[in-house]
Each structure stands twice: as C-alpha cells, then as structure tokens.
Amino acid sequence: MADNVPNLTGQRSITDSNGVATKEMRLWSLQITSRAVILGSGSPESIVEARIGREYSDIDGTTGSIKYFKKLDNIDGDKSRGWILM
C-alpha cells in the first residue's frame, strides 16, 4: 500500500511570496467550482446562468422536480435558459 503513495517532493506552492494565490491555484479553483452542483430554490430556467453540463438542485423541490441539467448553452442569447428536468 505504501508503494502507491505519490512522491510529494517538488510540489508547487498555492500562494506566492506575498500570500497571493498562484496562477495554477486560481485555474484549479475555477475548474473545481465550475463543476460543483448549483443549489437554489425553484427552477433555474431563465434565472441561473451556467455552461452546458452544469447540474442544479432545487432545495425546495419535491420528488421528480429536484435535479436539473444544463443541456443547451443558451437560447436566443440567454445563458439562463436551456435547463432540463432530470
């Protein structure tokens, strides 16, 4: 099992000498947050802007109306449209 532990030497710092997040850290943070499930109340259609592939959970939803998926990038230039109920 110990053989599967990656070599941890030479890792990059997440902040620079001034305590500011490095470019790599900022990019990683953007990638992670762009994949997180969006939580909200009610349908996201025409309200929540997102990229294709994002998921949205209605915290007040009932069975069959809780999880949405962003299927279309935008409709008529509106990035808050294009959600489908899963």
PDB file of N, CA, C and O in Angstrom, chain B, residues numbered from 101:
ATOM      1  N   MET B 101       0.818  -1.189   0.000  1.00  0.00           N
ATOM      2  CA  MET B 101       0.000   0.000   0.000  1.00  0.00           C
ATOM      3  C   MET B 101       0.861   1.253   0.000  1.00  0.00           C
ATOM      4  O   MET B 101       0.556   2.207  -0.715  1.00  0.00           O
ATOM      5  N   ALA B 102       1.912   1.269   0.773  1.00  0.00           N
ATOM      6  CA  ALA B 102       2.782   2.443   0.837  1.00  0.00           C
ATOM      7  C   ALA B 102       3.441   2.723  -0.499  1.00  0.00           C
ATOM      8  O   ALA B 102       3.844   3.856  -0.761  1.00  0.00           O
ATOM      9  N   ASP B 103       3.561   1.704  -1.359  1.00  0.00           N
ATOM     10  CA  ASP B 103       4.167   1.900  -2.673  1.00  0.00           C
ATOM     11  C   ASP B 103       3.283   2.760  -3.585  1.00  0.00           C
ATOM     12  O   ASP B 103       3.768   3.301  -4.579  1.00  0.00           O
ATOM     13  N   ASN B 104       2.003   2.889  -3.259  1.00  0.00           N
ATOM     14  CA  ASN B 104       1.086   3.661  -4.089  1.00  0.00           C
ATOM     15  C   ASN B 104       1.048   5.146  -3.741  1.00  0.00           C
ATOM     16  O   ASN B 104       0.360   5.919  -4.408  1.00  0.00           O
ATOM     17  N   VAL B 105       1.778   5.552  -2.708  1.00  0.00           N
ATOM     18  CA  VAL B 105       1.798   6.956  -2.301  1.00  0.00           C
ATOM     19  C   VAL B 105       2.689   7.723  -3.271  1.00  0.00           C
ATOM     20  O   VAL B 105       3.852   7.361  -3.453  1.00  0.00           O
ATOM     21  N   PRO B 106       2.162   8.782  -3.901  1.00  0.00           N
ATOM     22  CA  PRO B 106       2.976   9.536  -4.852  1.00  0.00           C
ATOM     23  C   PRO B 106       4.101  10.288  -4.162  1.00  0.00           C
ATOM     24  O   PRO B 106       4.023  10.588  -2.970  1.00  0.00           O
ATOM     25  N   ASN B 107       5.135  10.587  -4.912  1.00  0.00           N
ATOM     26  CA  ASN B 107       6.263  11.352  -4.407  1.00  0.00           C
ATOM     27  C   ASN B 107       5.789  12.787  -4.181  1.00  0.00           C
ATOM     28  O   ASN B 107       5.354  13.443  -5.128  1.00  0.00           O
ATOM     29  N   LEU B 108       5.862  13.278  -2.968  1.00  0.00           N
ATOM     30  CA  LEU B 108       5.338  14.589  -2.625  1.00  0.00           C
ATOM     31  C   LEU B 108       6.379  15.700  -2.683  1.00  0.00           C
ATOM     32  O   LEU B 108       6.061  16.857  -2.408  1.00  0.00           O
ATOM     33  N   THR B 109       7.602  15.369  -3.033  1.00  0.00           N
ATOM     34  CA  THR B 109       8.628  16.413  -3.109  1.00  0.00           C
ATOM     35  C   THR B 109       8.457  17.198  -4.399  1.00  0.00           C
ATOM     36  O   THR B 109       8.022  16.654  -5.414  1.00  0.00           O
ATOM     37  N   GLY B 110       8.800  18.476  -4.355  1.00  0.00           N
ATOM     38  CA  GLY B 110       8.748  19.309  -5.543  1.00  0.00           C
ATOM     39  C   GLY B 110       7.353  19.812  -5.893  1.00  0.00           C
ATOM     40  O   GLY B 110       7.126  20.260  -7.017  1.00  0.00           O
ATOM     41  N   GLN B 111       6.427  19.746  -4.960  1.00  0.00           N
ATOM     42  CA  GLN B 111       5.090  20.256  -5.238  1.00  0.00           C
ATOM     43  C   GLN B 111       5.128  21.771  -5.380  1.00  0.00           C
ATOM     44  O   GLN B 111       5.996  22.443  -4.824  1.00  0.00           O
ATOM     45  N   ARG B 112       4.174  22.289  -6.132  1.00  0.00           N
ATOM     46  CA  ARG B 112       4.091  23.729  -6.323  1.00  0.00           C
ATOM     47  C   ARG B 112       3.324  24.360  -5.171  1.00  0.00           C
ATOM     48  O   ARG B 112       2.396  23.774  -4.613  1.00  0.00           O
ATOM     49  N   SER B 113       3.739  25.560  -4.839  1.00  0.00           N
ATOM     50  CA  SER B 113       3.063  26.314  -3.787  1.00  0.00           C
ATOM     51  C   SER B 113       1.746  26.859  -4.322  1.00  0.00           C
ATOM     52  O   SER B 113       1.626  27.142  -5.514  1.00  0.00           O
ATOM     53  N   ILE B 114       0.760  27.006  -3.447  1.00  0.00           N
ATOM     54  CA  ILE B 114      -0.528  27.552  -3.884  1.00  0.00           C
ATOM     55  C   ILE B 114      -0.577  29.068  -3.734  1.00  0.00           C
ATOM     56  O   ILE B 114      -1.503  29.713  -4.226  1.00  0.00           O
ATOM     57  N   THR B 115       0.414  29.634  -3.060  1.00  0.00           N
ATOM     58  CA  THR B 115       0.498  31.090  -2.937  1.00  0.00           C
ATOM     59  C   THR B 115       1.916  31.541  -3.271  1.00  0.00           C
ATOM     60  O   THR B 115       2.871  30.770  -3.176  1.00  0.00           O
ATOM     61  N   ASP B 116       2.028  32.804  -3.664  1.00  0.00           N
ATOM     62  CA  ASP B 116       3.356  33.351  -3.931  1.00  0.00           C
ATOM     63  C   ASP B 116       3.935  33.932  -2.636  1.00  0.00           C
ATOM     64  O   ASP B 116       3.349  33.775  -1.565  1.00  0.00           O
ATOM     65  N   SER B 117       5.056  34.586  -2.737  1.00  0.00           N
ATOM     66  CA  SER B 117       5.721  35.119  -1.536  1.00  0.00           C
ATOM     67  C   SER B 117       4.912  36.214  -0.839  1.00  0.00           C
ATOM     68  O   SER B 117       5.164  36.526   0.325  1.00  0.00           O
ATOM     69  N   ASN B 118       3.945  36.795  -1.546  1.00  0.00           N
ATOM     70  CA  ASN B 118       3.082  37.818  -0.950  1.00  0.00           C
ATOM     71  C   ASN B 118       1.783  37.246  -0.387  1.00  0.00           C
ATOM     72  O   ASN B 118       0.938  37.991   0.110  1.00  0.00           O
ATOM     73  N   GLY B 119       1.624  35.939  -0.464  1.00  0.00           N
ATOM     74  CA  GLY B 119       0.416  35.303   0.038  1.00  0.00           C
ATOM     75  C   GLY B 119      -0.743  35.320  -0.947  1.00  0.00           C
ATOM     76  O   GLY B 119      -1.875  35.006  -0.581  1.00  0.00           O
ATOM     77  N   VAL B 120      -0.469  35.684  -2.192  1.00  0.00           N
ATOM     78  CA  VAL B 120      -1.491  35.738  -3.233  1.00  0.00           C
ATOM     79  C   VAL B 120      -1.525  34.395  -3.954  1.00  0.00           C
ATOM     80  O   VAL B 120      -0.481  33.805  -4.230  1.00  0.00           O
ATOM     81  N   ALA B 121      -2.734  33.915  -4.258  1.00  0.00           N
ATOM     82  CA  ALA B 121      -2.870  32.639  -4.950  1.00  0.00           C
ATOM     83  C   ALA B 121      -2.126  32.668  -6.280  1.00  0.00           C
ATOM     84  O   ALA B 121      -2.193  33.648  -7.022  1.00  0.00           O
ATOM     85  N   THR B 122      -1.418  31.581  -6.569  1.00  0.00           N
ATOM     86  CA  THR B 122      -0.684  31.479  -7.830  1.00  0.00           C
ATOM     87  C   THR B 122      -1.655  31.276  -8.990  1.00  0.00           C
ATOM     88  O   THR B 122      -2.823  30.943  -8.790  1.00  0.00           O
ATOM     89  N   LYS B 123      -1.157  31.480 -10.189  1.00  0.00           N
ATOM     90  CA  LYS B 123      -1.977  31.296 -11.388  1.00  0.00           C
ATOM     91  C   LYS B 123      -2.522  29.870 -11.436  1.00  0.00           C
ATOM     92  O   LYS B 123      -3.696  29.670 -11.749  1.00  0.00           O
ATOM     93  N   GLU B 124      -1.693  28.888 -11.134  1.00  0.00           N
ATOM     94  CA  GLU B 124      -2.114  27.492 -11.140  1.00  0.00           C
ATOM     95  C   GLU B 124      -3.235  27.245 -10.135  1.00  0.00           C
ATOM     96  O   GLU B 124      -4.182  26.515 -10.427  1.00  0.00           O
ATOM     97  N   MET B 125      -3.131  27.851  -8.956  1.00  0.00           N
ATOM     98  CA  MET B 125      -4.159  27.688  -7.928  1.00  0.00           C
ATOM     99  C   MET B 125      -5.468  28.330  -8.366  1.00  0.00           C
ATOM    100  O   MET B 125      -6.538  27.757  -8.159  1.00  0.00           O
ATOM    101  N   ARG B 126      -5.394  29.513  -8.970  1.00  0.00           N
ATOM    102  CA  ARG B 126      -6.610  30.180  -9.442  1.00  0.00           C
ATOM    103  C   ARG B 126      -7.295  29.360 -10.530  1.00  0.00           C
ATOM    104  O   ARG B 126      -8.518  29.220 -10.522  1.00  0.00           O
ATOM    105  N   LEU B 127      -6.515  28.818 -11.467  1.00  0.00           N
ATOM    106  CA  LEU B 127      -7.079  27.994 -12.535  1.00  0.00           C
ATOM    107  C   LEU B 127      -7.719  26.726 -11.966  1.00  0.00           C
ATOM    108  O   LEU B 127      -8.811  26.341 -12.383  1.00  0.00           O
ATOM    109  N   TRP B 128      -7.045  26.082 -11.021  1.00  0.00           N
ATOM    110  CA  TRP B 128      -7.575  24.869 -10.403  1.00  0.00           C
ATOM    111  C   TRP B 128      -8.885  25.180  -9.680  1.00  0.00           C
ATOM    112  O   TRP B 128      -9.851  24.423  -9.783  1.00  0.00           O
ATOM    113  N   SER B 129      -8.914  26.295  -8.948  1.00  0.00           N
ATOM    114  CA  SER B 129     -10.131  26.685  -8.232  1.00  0.00           C
ATOM    115  C   SER B 129     -11.292  26.920  -9.188  1.00  0.00           C
ATOM    116  O   SER B 129     -12.419  26.514  -8.905  1.00  0.00           O
ATOM    117  N   LEU B 130     -11.031  27.568 -10.311  1.00  0.00           N
ATOM    118  CA  LEU B 130     -12.071  27.798 -11.309  1.00  0.00           C
ATOM    119  C   LEU B 130     -12.591  26.486 -11.884  1.00  0.00           C
ATOM    120  O   LEU B 130     -13.794  26.327 -12.090  1.00  0.00           O
ATOM    121  N   GLN B 131     -11.680  25.543 -12.143  1.00  0.00           N
ATOM    122  CA  GLN B 131     -12.087  24.251 -12.687  1.00  0.00           C
ATOM    123  C   GLN B 131     -12.964  23.487 -11.705  1.00  0.00           C
ATOM    124  O   GLN B 131     -13.966  22.891 -12.099  1.00  0.00           O
ATOM    125  N   ILE B 132     -12.599  23.502 -10.448  1.00  0.00           N
ATOM    126  CA  ILE B 132     -13.373  22.792  -9.430  1.00  0.00           C
ATOM    127  C   ILE B 132     -14.741  23.429  -9.234  1.00  0.00           C
ATOM    128  O   ILE B 132     -15.751  22.727  -9.210  1.00  0.00           O
ATOM    129  N   THR B 133     -14.784  24.736  -9.095  1.00  0.00           N
ATOM    130  CA  THR B 133     -16.068  25.399  -8.851  1.00  0.00           C
ATOM    131  C   THR B 133     -16.986  25.340 -10.064  1.00  0.00           C
ATOM    132  O   THR B 133     -18.207  25.385  -9.915  1.00  0.00           O
ATOM    133  N   SER B 134     -16.419  25.241 -11.256  1.00  0.00           N
ATOM    134  CA  SER B 134     -17.268  25.157 -12.446  1.00  0.00           C
ATOM    135  C   SER B 134     -17.937  23.794 -12.571  1.00  0.00           C
ATOM    136  O   SER B 134     -18.825  23.617 -13.406  1.00  0.00           O
ATOM    137  N   ARG B 135     -17.528  22.838 -11.761  1.00  0.00           N
ATOM    138  CA  ARG B 135     -18.124  21.504 -11.784  1.00  0.00           C
ATOM    139  C   ARG B 135     -19.046  21.241 -10.594  1.00  0.00           C
ATOM    140  O   ARG B 135     -19.712  20.207 -10.539  1.00  0.00           O
ATOM    141  N   ALA B 136     -19.083  22.158  -9.661  1.00  0.00           N
ATOM    142  CA  ALA B 136     -19.903  21.963  -8.464  1.00  0.00           C
ATOM    143  C   ALA B 136     -21.386  22.077  -8.795  1.00  0.00           C
ATOM    144  O   ALA B 136     -21.775  22.808  -9.706  1.00  0.00           O
ATOM    145  N   VAL B 137     -22.197  21.357  -8.057  1.00  0.00           N
ATOM    146  CA  VAL B 137     -23.645  21.428  -8.232  1.00  0.00           C
ATOM    147  C   VAL B 137     -24.132  22.770  -7.691  1.00  0.00           C
ATOM    148  O   VAL B 137     -23.734  23.196  -6.607  1.00  0.00           O
ATOM    149  N   ILE B 138     -24.990  23.424  -8.454  1.00  0.00           N
ATOM    150  CA  ILE B 138     -25.573  24.692  -8.036  1.00  0.00           C
ATOM    151  C   ILE B 138     -26.813  24.375  -7.200  1.00  0.00           C
ATOM    152  O   ILE B 138     -27.649  23.570  -7.612  1.00  0.00           O
ATOM    153  N   LEU B 139     -26.934  24.991  -6.050  1.00  0.00           N
ATOM    154  CA  LEU B 139     -28.103  24.809  -5.203  1.00  0.00           C
ATOM    155  C   LEU B 139     -28.953  26.071  -5.245  1.00  0.00           C
ATOM    156  O   LEU B 139     -28.433  27.187  -5.231  1.00  0.00           O
ATOM    157  N   GLY B 140     -30.266  25.878  -5.297  1.00  0.00           N
ATOM    158  CA  GLY B 140     -31.154  27.026  -5.320  1.00  0.00           C
ATOM    159  C   GLY B 140     -32.573  26.612  -4.988  1.00  0.00           C
ATOM    160  O   GLY B 140     -32.849  25.440  -4.732  1.00  0.00           O
ATOM    161  N   SER B 141     -33.454  27.569  -4.995  1.00  0.00           N
ATOM    162  CA  SER B 141     -34.849  27.335  -4.674  1.00  0.00           C
ATOM    163  C   SER B 141     -35.691  27.586  -5.920  1.00  0.00           C
ATOM    164  O   SER B 141     -35.705  28.696  -6.451  1.00  0.00           O
ATOM    165  N   GLY B 142     -36.386  26.562  -6.382  1.00  0.00           N
ATOM    166  CA  GLY B 142     -37.190  26.681  -7.590  1.00  0.00           C
ATOM    167  C   GLY B 142     -36.416  26.297  -8.832  1.00  0.00           C
ATOM    168  O   GLY B 142     -35.251  25.906  -8.756  1.00  0.00           O
ATOM    169  N   SER B 143     -37.061  26.409  -9.959  1.00  0.00           N
ATOM    170  CA  SER B 143     -36.453  26.076 -11.246  1.00  0.00           C
ATOM    171  C   SER B 143     -35.376  27.095 -11.615  1.00  0.00           C
ATOM    172  O   SER B 143     -35.533  28.288 -11.353  1.00  0.00           O
ATOM    173  N   PRO B 144     -34.270  26.624 -12.228  1.00  0.00           N
ATOM    174  CA  PRO B 144     -33.225  27.554 -12.652  1.00  0.00           C
ATOM    175  C   PRO B 144     -33.535  28.222 -13.996  1.00  0.00           C
ATOM    176  O   PRO B 144     -32.876  29.194 -14.367  1.00  0.00           O
ATOM    177  N   GLU B 145     -34.528  27.711 -14.724  1.00  0.00           N
ATOM    178  CA  GLU B 145     -34.822  28.213 -16.066  1.00  0.00           C
ATOM    179  C   GLU B 145     -35.104  29.713 -16.056  1.00  0.00           C
ATOM    180  O   GLU B 145     -35.947  30.203 -15.305  1.00  0.00           O
ATOM    181  N   SER B 146     -34.385  30.414 -16.899  1.00  0.00           N
ATOM    182  CA  SER B 146     -34.471  31.878 -17.064  1.00  0.00           C
ATOM    183  C   SER B 146     -33.999  32.653 -15.840  1.00  0.00           C
ATOM    184  O   SER B 146     -34.248  33.855 -15.738  1.00  0.00           O
ATOM    185  N   ILE B 147     -33.320  31.980 -14.906  1.00  0.00           N
ATOM    186  CA  ILE B 147     -32.831  32.651 -13.696  1.00  0.00           C
ATOM    187  C   ILE B 147     -31.332  32.448 -13.500  1.00  0.00           C
ATOM    188  O   ILE B 147     -30.602  33.401 -13.231  1.00  0.00           O
ATOM    189  N   VAL B 148     -30.865  31.178 -13.638  1.00  0.00           N
ATOM    190  CA  VAL B 148     -29.479  30.830 -13.334  1.00  0.00           C
ATOM    191  C   VAL B 148     -28.677  30.651 -14.621  1.00  0.00           C
ATOM    192  O   VAL B 148     -29.000  29.790 -15.439  1.00  0.00           O
ATOM    193  N   GLU B 149     -27.622  31.471 -14.805  1.00  0.00           N
ATOM    194  CA  GLU B 149     -26.736  31.316 -15.947  1.00  0.00           C
ATOM    195  C   GLU B 149     -25.713  30.232 -15.643  1.00  0.00           C
ATOM    196  O   GLU B 149     -25.179  30.159 -14.536  1.00  0.00           O
ATOM    197  N   ALA B 150     -25.444  29.381 -16.647  1.00  0.00           N
ATOM    198  CA  ALA B 150     -24.458  28.325 -16.474  1.00  0.00           C
ATOM    199  C   ALA B 150     -24.013  27.805 -17.829  1.00  0.00           C
ATOM    200  O   ALA B 150     -24.654  28.054 -18.850  1.00  0.00           O
ATOM    201  N   ARG B 151     -22.907  27.080 -17.821  1.00  0.00           N
ATOM    202  CA  ARG B 151     -22.410  26.429 -19.034  1.00  0.00           C
ATOM    203  C   ARG B 151     -23.066  25.062 -19.184  1.00  0.00           C
ATOM    204  O   ARG B 151     -23.600  24.506 -18.224  1.00  0.00           O
ATOM    205  N   ILE B 152     -23.019  24.535 -20.388  1.00  0.00           N
ATOM    206  CA  ILE B 152     -23.551  23.198 -20.653  1.00  0.00           C
ATOM    207  C   ILE B 152     -22.893  22.194 -19.702  1.00  0.00           C
ATOM    208  O   ILE B 152     -21.687  22.250 -19.459  1.00  0.00           O
ATOM    209  N   GLY B 153     -23.697  21.283 -19.173  1.00  0.00           N
ATOM    210  CA  GLY B 153     -23.182  20.235 -18.307  1.00  0.00           C
ATOM    211  C   GLY B 153     -23.319  20.493 -16.823  1.00  0.00           C
ATOM    212  O   GLY B 153     -23.132  19.574 -16.025  1.00  0.00           O
ATOM    213  N   ARG B 154     -23.641  21.718 -16.424  1.00  0.00           N
ATOM    214  CA  ARG B 154     -23.798  22.020 -15.005  1.00  0.00           C
ATOM    215  C   ARG B 154     -25.054  21.364 -14.466  1.00  0.00           C
ATOM    216  O   ARG B 154     -26.023  21.148 -15.194  1.00  0.00           O
ATOM    217  N   GLU B 155     -25.022  21.055 -13.193  1.00  0.00           N
ATOM    218  CA  GLU B 155     -26.184  20.485 -12.513  1.00  0.00           C
ATOM    219  C   GLU B 155     -26.716  21.498 -11.509  1.00  0.00           C
ATOM    220  O   GLU B 155     -25.966  22.295 -10.945  1.00  0.00           O
ATOM    221  N   TYR B 156     -28.024  21.450 -11.301  1.00  0.00           N
ATOM    222  CA  TYR B 156     -28.693  22.338 -10.366  1.00  0.00           C
ATOM    223  C   TYR B 156     -29.650  21.501  -9.538  1.00  0.00           C
ATOM    224  O   TYR B 156     -30.386  20.676 -10.079  1.00  0.00           O
ATOM    225  N   SER B 157     -29.643  21.708  -8.246  1.00  0.00           N
ATOM    226  CA  SER B 157     -30.578  21.016  -7.356  1.00  0.00           C
ATOM    227  C   SER B 157     -31.483  22.033  -6.682  1.00  0.00           C
ATOM    228  O   SER B 157     -31.020  23.011  -6.094  1.00  0.00           O
ATOM    229  N   ASP B 158     -32.789  21.781  -6.780  1.00  0.00           N
ATOM    230  CA  ASP B 158     -33.790  22.629  -6.142  1.00  0.00           C
ATOM    231  C   ASP B 158     -33.941  22.154  -4.704  1.00  0.00           C
ATOM    232  O   ASP B 158     -34.450  21.060  -4.463  1.00  0.00           O
ATOM    233  N   ILE B 159     -33.506  22.961  -3.753  1.00  0.00           N
ATOM    234  CA  ILE B 159     -33.537  22.548  -2.344  1.00  0.00           C
ATOM    235  C   ILE B 159     -34.955  22.492  -1.786  1.00  0.00           C
ATOM    236  O   ILE B 159     -35.183  21.907  -0.727  1.00  0.00           O
ATOM    237  N   ASP B 160     -35.912  23.100  -2.496  1.00  0.00           N
ATOM    238  CA  ASP B 160     -37.301  23.060  -2.061  1.00  0.00           C
ATOM    239  C   ASP B 160     -38.152  22.130  -2.910  1.00  0.00           C
ATOM    240  O   ASP B 160     -39.369  22.066  -2.739  1.00  0.00           O
ATOM    241  N   GLY B 161     -37.515  21.410  -3.824  1.00  0.00           N
ATOM    242  CA  GLY B 161     -38.242  20.568  -4.772  1.00  0.00           C
ATOM    243  C   GLY B 161     -38.881  19.343  -4.143  1.00  0.00           C
ATOM    244  O   GLY B 161     -38.574  18.960  -3.014  1.00  0.00           O
ATOM    245  N   THR B 162     -39.768  18.749  -4.902  1.00  0.00           N
ATOM    246  CA  THR B 162     -40.420  17.508  -4.496  1.00  0.00           C
ATOM    247  C   THR B 162     -39.984  16.405  -5.453  1.00  0.00           C
ATOM    248  O   THR B 162     -39.304  16.671  -6.443  1.00  0.00           O
ATOM    249  N   THR B 163     -40.370  15.183  -5.162  1.00  0.00           N
ATOM    250  CA  THR B 163     -39.992  14.054  -5.993  1.00  0.00           C
ATOM    251  C   THR B 163     -40.272  14.349  -7.463  1.00  0.00           C
ATOM    252  O   THR B 163     -41.380  14.741  -7.828  1.00  0.00           O
ATOM    253  N   GLY B 164     -39.259  14.155  -8.298  1.00  0.00           N
ATOM    254  CA  GLY B 164     -39.406  14.377  -9.725  1.00  0.00           C
ATOM    255  C   GLY B 164     -39.143  15.796 -10.179  1.00  0.00           C
ATOM    256  O   GLY B 164     -39.175  16.073 -11.378  1.00  0.00           O
ATOM    257  N   SER B 165     -38.888  16.690  -9.264  1.00  0.00           N
ATOM    258  CA  SER B 165     -38.610  18.081  -9.667  1.00  0.00           C
ATOM    259  C   SER B 165     -37.475  18.683  -8.841  1.00  0.00           C
ATOM    260  O   SER B 165     -37.553  19.814  -8.362  1.00  0.00           O
ATOM    261  N   ILE B 166     -36.428  17.891  -8.694  1.00  0.00           N
ATOM    262  CA  ILE B 166     -35.313  18.341  -7.865  1.00  0.00           C
ATOM    263  C   ILE B 166     -34.052  18.618  -8.680  1.00  0.00           C
ATOM    264  O   ILE B 166     -33.390  19.632  -8.461  1.00  0.00           O
ATOM    265  N   LYS B 167     -33.713  17.739  -9.610  1.00  0.00           N
ATOM    266  CA  LYS B 167     -32.439  17.840 -10.312  1.00  0.00           C
ATOM    267  C   LYS B 167     -32.626  18.322 -11.749  1.00  0.00           C
ATOM    268  O   LYS B 167     -33.435  17.786 -12.506  1.00  0.00           O
ATOM    269  N   TYR B 168     -31.848  19.354 -12.102  1.00  0.00           N
ATOM    270  CA  TYR B 168     -31.867  19.922 -13.443  1.00  0.00           C
ATOM    271  C   TYR B 168     -30.475  19.800 -14.057  1.00  0.00           C
ATOM    272  O   TYR B 168     -29.471  19.742 -13.347  1.00  0.00           O
ATOM    273  N   PHE B 169     -30.435  19.762 -15.384  1.00  0.00           N
ATOM    274  CA  PHE B 169     -29.189  19.646 -16.131  1.00  0.00           C
ATOM    275  C   PHE B 169     -29.187  20.711 -17.217  1.00  0.00           C
ATOM    276  O   PHE B 169     -30.182  20.890 -17.920  1.00  0.00           O
ATOM    277  N   LYS B 170     -28.081  21.411 -17.352  1.00  0.00           N
ATOM    278  CA  LYS B 170     -27.972  22.449 -18.387  1.00  0.00           C
ATOM    279  C   LYS B 170     -27.623  21.770 -19.702  1.00  0.00           C
ATOM    280  O   LYS B 170     -26.485  21.348 -19.908  1.00  0.00           O
ATOM    281  N   LYS B 171     -28.600  21.667 -20.588  1.00  0.00           N
ATOM    282  CA  LYS B 171     -28.425  20.945 -21.849  1.00  0.00           C
ATOM    283  C   LYS B 171     -28.025  21.851 -23.004  1.00  0.00           C
ATOM    284  O   LYS B 171     -27.220  21.455 -23.847  1.00  0.00           O
ATOM    285  N   LEU B 172     -28.569  23.052 -23.055  1.00  0.00           N
ATOM    286  CA  LEU B 172     -28.275  23.975 -24.143  1.00  0.00           C
ATOM    287  C   LEU B 172     -27.502  25.169 -23.612  1.00  0.00           C
ATOM    288  O   LEU B 172     -27.787  25.665 -22.522  1.00  0.00           O
ATOM    289  N   ASP B 173     -26.516  25.634 -24.388  1.00  0.00           N
ATOM    290  CA  ASP B 173     -25.675  26.737 -23.936  1.00  0.00           C
ATOM    291  C   ASP B 173     -26.488  28.002 -23.707  1.00  0.00           C
ATOM    292  O   ASP B 173     -26.342  28.663 -22.678  1.00  0.00           O
ATOM    293  N   ASN B 174     -27.329  28.331 -24.650  1.00  0.00           N
ATOM    294  CA  ASN B 174     -28.205  29.490 -24.497  1.00  0.00           C
ATOM    295  C   ASN B 174     -29.316  29.406 -25.525  1.00  0.00           C
ATOM    296  O   ASN B 174     -29.199  28.702 -26.528  1.00  0.00           O
ATOM    297  N   ILE B 175     -30.369  30.112 -25.274  1.00  0.00           N
ATOM    298  CA  ILE B 175     -31.486  30.182 -26.200  1.00  0.00           C
ATOM    299  C   ILE B 175     -31.702  31.656 -26.502  1.00  0.00           C
ATOM    300  O   ILE B 175     -31.974  32.452 -25.604  1.00  0.00           O
ATOM    301  N   ASP B 176     -31.580  32.006 -27.763  1.00  0.00           N
ATOM    302  CA  ASP B 176     -31.712  33.410 -28.186  1.00  0.00           C
ATOM    303  C   ASP B 176     -30.764  34.326 -27.411  1.00  0.00           C
ATOM    304  O   ASP B 176     -31.120  35.457 -27.080  1.00  0.00           O
ATOM    305  N   GLY B 177     -29.548  33.832 -27.121  1.00  0.00           N
ATOM    306  CA  GLY B 177     -28.550  34.640 -26.424  1.00  0.00           C
ATOM    307  C   GLY B 177     -28.702  34.685 -24.917  1.00  0.00           C
ATOM    308  O   GLY B 177     -27.943  35.386 -24.247  1.00  0.00           O
ATOM    309  N   ASP B 178     -29.658  33.961 -24.369  1.00  0.00           N
ATOM    310  CA  ASP B 178     -29.910  33.960 -22.918  1.00  0.00           C
ATOM    311  C   ASP B 178     -29.278  32.724 -22.288  1.00  0.00           C
ATOM    312  O   ASP B 178     -29.771  31.611 -22.468  1.00  0.00           O
ATOM    313  N   LYS B 179     -28.179  32.922 -21.544  1.00  0.00           N
ATOM    314  CA  LYS B 179     -27.462  31.805 -20.923  1.00  0.00           C
ATOM    315  C   LYS B 179     -28.169  31.228 -19.705  1.00  0.00           C
ATOM    316  O   LYS B 179     -27.725  30.223 -19.151  1.00  0.00           O
ATOM    317  N   SER B 180     -29.261  31.852 -19.284  1.00  0.00           N
ATOM    318  CA  SER B 180     -30.013  31.321 -18.145  1.00  0.00           C
ATOM    319  C   SER B 180     -31.104  30.352 -18.613  1.00  0.00           C
ATOM    320  O   SER B 180     -31.845  29.803 -17.798  1.00  0.00           O
ATOM    321  N   ARG B 181     -31.196  30.150 -19.918  1.00  0.00           N
ATOM    322  CA  ARG B 181     -32.185  29.216 -20.457  1.00  0.00           C
ATOM    323  C   ARG B 181     -31.470  27.967 -20.963  1.00  0.00           C
ATOM    324  O   ARG B 181     -30.262  27.994 -21.202  1.00  0.00           O
ATOM    325  N   GLY B 182     -32.214  26.872 -21.125  1.00  0.00           N
ATOM    326  CA  GLY B 182     -31.627  25.644 -21.632  1.00  0.00           C
ATOM    327  C   GLY B 182     -31.504  24.545 -20.584  1.00  0.00           C
ATOM    328  O   GLY B 182     -30.814  23.551 -20.808  1.00  0.00           O
ATOM    329  N   TRP B 183     -32.167  24.714 -19.439  1.00  0.00           N
ATOM    330  CA  TRP B 183     -32.156  23.708 -18.377  1.00  0.00           C
ATOM    331  C   TRP B 183     -33.234  22.660 -18.656  1.00  0.00           C
ATOM    332  O   TRP B 183     -34.317  22.990 -19.139  1.00  0.00           O
ATOM    333  N   ILE B 184     -32.929  21.380 -18.347  1.00  0.00           N
ATOM    334  CA  ILE B 184     -33.942  20.337 -18.439  1.00  0.00           C
ATOM    335  C   ILE B 184     -34.060  19.624 -17.087  1.00  0.00           C
ATOM    336  O   ILE B 184     -33.081  19.491 -16.353  1.00  0.00           O
ATOM    337  N   LEU B 185     -35.246  19.182 -16.784  1.00  0.00           N
ATOM    338  CA  LEU B 185     -35.503  18.446 -15.548  1.00  0.00           C
ATOM    339  C   LEU B 185     -35.087  17.003 -15.763  1.00  0.00           C
ATOM    340  O   LEU B 185     -35.428  16.397 -16.779  1.00  0.00           O
ATOM    341  N   MET B 186     -34.352  16.453 -14.809  1.00  0.00           N
ATOM    342  CA  MET B 186     -33.892  15.060 -14.950  1.00  0.00           C
ATOM    343  C   MET B 186     -34.746  14.132 -14.133  1.00  0.00           C
ATOM    344  O   MET B 186     -34.512  12.923 -14.126  1.00  0.00           O
TER     345      MET B 186
END
